[in-house]
Amino acid sequence: MPIDYLKRILTARVYDVARETPLEPAPGLSERIGHRLLLKREDMQSVFSFKLRGAYNKMVRLSEEERARGVIAASAGNHAQGVALAAQHLGCRAVIVMPVTTPAVKVEAVRARQAQVVLAGDSYSDAYSHALSLQQKHGLIFVHPFDDPDVIAGQGTIGMEILRQHPDPIEAIFVAIGGGGLIGGIAAYVKQIRPEIQIIGVQTDDSNAMARSLACGERVLLSEVGLFSDGTAVKQVGLETFALARQFVDEVICVNTDAICAAIKDVFQDTRSIMEPAGALSIAGAKAWAERRGQARNKTLVAIACGANMNFDRLRFVSERAEIGEQREAIFAVTIPEERGSFKRFCALIGERNVTEFNYRMSDLKRAHVFVGIQILERQEANEIAAVFARDGLDAINLTDDEMAKLHIRHLVGGSSWHAKDERLFRFEFPERPGALSRFLSQMRPDWNISLFHYRNHGADFGRVLVGLQVPQTDEAAFQHFLEGLGYPHLEETDNPAYHLFLRPQGH
């Protein structure tokens, strides 16, 4: 007999521990994508994700004898916190198996609720296998994070709340997919009450088990999964969730890491809340859907902001990649003549566009290879900039979509140079504003060749630049006059030991 999910969701026990979260407009995002986007704020739950709904609904329905045995779960973090909270509320023992890759903030949150944490494996699937062995060994009750009707029904209460909170037309609801419990529950409810609403799943392109399974017509087991969105890093979706997705899900959209980072930034700008990668997946999917729709505008969209357990250390990476994900930064490798004044002419070609990064190390007496990031408003601008370089006779390679360049090469431009005779190294600080780097370069005298240059806009009030200048000893007085006239704080680093180890050849 088929499971009556409508009845299960309507009778789910979740509000002992969960709250009805608000459905809030995202005005900034809405204006940008041309649709009214509403965020279902599951990040506002006490464990900062939706997972407590399903965990508690499962555990509250266990018998007294089952709860006395204790429960065990496998989770990348958010389900773990839900199980730990439910166990604390119900007064039973909880053992949580988590991948070793789980952000520390999630591990500590679970331990804070008196649950026992066991770290095993690199992904949810690895942790799941270990949890099953512990379950058999100790006779514990397994609380599945997604492939269980009671868990699915608990998550489905989100769909019930959305329809109650917004009785007016909704074009589509966007839901992150890991194992499929969240989208299964929401879809099972919404499609029976409002079948005209599209249910659209969102996955990362390196953890797309559901998308590939639906395309193949059977569950696919991935050999590896990307771990950036750790909350959705599942190698295989559930049997029950796959069946629900085949029946009720209209489409699955896959997005990359840069798009997720951009979505995290978007949500922060509208709400001042920081989503974890999985929590921002639905927003990234809604943006991709809106871009694909082109001229179709003014639809009401709902995105489930499903989690905010962000590891603080990841914010460096998110900030770095958000501009690219939003198509606000173009990256080029440009070859310019190795001659005095070439930097200044190069910056003149860029014009008033804001330079976000500038890396160069002298390596050839005829040609200079510059790694440069330029702020753009839309992706097409990258092609326009490339055309400007070409018209001036400069070879330019667009590296905006080059993953190796974005992750590694930008940090490795440089090294020692045998051509950098009489080189002196300085750190400068200048007010960070559009065009500041160009103005900084324009104030430098062309008499002294720039042999090294490193700059990256980090969003601070001032810019930090590392500059190598070839200055003959006979020009010392003139050079000191030049430094005084710049008016920028500066510090000479020519004697810095790190410089001598990595950037200055032995014997110079």
Secondary structure, DSSP 4 states (H G I P E B T S, - for coil): ----HHHHHHT---TTT-----EEE-HHHHHHHTSEEEEEEGGGSTTSBTHHHHHHHHHTTS-HHHHHH-EEEE-SSHHHHHHHHHHHHHT--EEEEE-TTS-HHHHHHHHTTT-EEEE-SSSHHHHHHHHHHHHHHHTPEE--SSSSHHHHHHHHHHHHHHHHH--S---EEEEE-SSSHHHHHHHHHHHHH-TTSEEEEEEETTB-HHHHHHHHTS----S---SSSGGG--SS--HHHHHHHHHH--EEEEE-HHHHHHHHHHHHHHHS----HHHHHHHHHHHHHHHHHTT----EEEEEE-B----GGGHHHHHHHHHHHTT-EEEEEEEEESSTTHHHHHHHHHTTSPEEEEEEE---SSEEEEEEEEE-SSTHHHHHHHHHHHHTT-EEEE-TT-HHIIIIIHHH-----TT-TTEEEEEEEEE--TTHHHHHHHTS-TTSEEEEEEEE--SSSEEEEEEEEE--GGGHHHHHHHHHHH-S-EEE-TT-HHHHHHTS-TT-
